[in-house]
Amino acid sequence: MRANGLACALLALAFAFVPPARAQDSSKAWVATQRDLDTVDNVWTYLRHKDCAGAARALESGTQAQLPSVLLMAGAMFEQGTCFKPNWERAVGYYERAHAAGHPRAAARIASGSATSAAGPDRAAALWWAHRGRQAMPAECAVDAAALDDPDRFVATLRQWPLQRVDACTYVAGIVGTVVGDTEFAGKASQFGLEGTLRLVFKPASQAFEIVTEHLAFVPSSGWTSGELMRDRETRDVKQSFEKDIRETIERALRRYPKPDAIDPSWVVELRFVYGYVLR
């Protein structure tokens, strides 16, 4: 179905979207190639120097090579109007290519963008891509598996739902998609050699988020040479900064979407973010 965070590091970053009814987490970390990472870094260098022409050239090189992170970055630049005139259709095209190339956050980007007023909102596209990205959703938002590869059947299923249910599920898809699509721990985890797991519990009716740090550890420091950096990474502030980053993303997501009046107060959505430093 056609619908109408970007910094990368030497990092494996996986997102496990775990509904409350599912106990296991079978996700695997996704790691960008060195060429993908280097090209993204090259684009960022041009952007920091406000050289849009150079950024566009570097971006084109990476998108032609079908590099997943570069494709995601291109989509974000067109969505946000960075160096280009904002163009949601072109953004979606790059996000779809990033999804096809295996980027774990591309579907969430399309879902979150499709749920905004700027996109219509396109409720069917938002929910389609939330399901394509295996995004955590309330059980009431689930669609029969046979419809997940059939856009016509998917839309037909949604048409059978009450409008309030469609609106509530679209709201959840937008909020969760923004949190998943925009959360980026890569740079910080790489800088301080951290690995860990954060779990989020979201109650849409009350807009409440609970953040639980399930695991946080420093990678063995045999390769670290900066004494100051070693001291910094042991501070409490570094550990808390991960939670601060995700809270800022959550607050931005809640501001982005007006909450529908009728959301079942029993709805609960759980997400798990796994991040870790990878030596190459």
Buried (B, 14 or more C-beta within 10 A) or exposed (E): BEBBBBBBBBBBBBBBBBBEEEEEBEBEBBBBEEBBBBBBBBBBEBBEEEBBEBBBEBBEBBBEBBBBBBBBBBBBBBBEEBBBEEBBEBBBBBBBBBBEBEBBBBBBBBBBBBBBEEBBBBBBBBBBBBBBBBBBBBEEBEBEEEBBEEBEEBBEBBEEBEEEBBBBBBBBBBBBBBBBBBBBBBEBBBBBBBBBBBBBBBBBBEBEBEBEEEEBEBBEEEEBEEEEBBEEBEEEEBBEBBBEBBEEBBEEBBEBBEBBEEBEEEBBBBBBBBBBBBEE
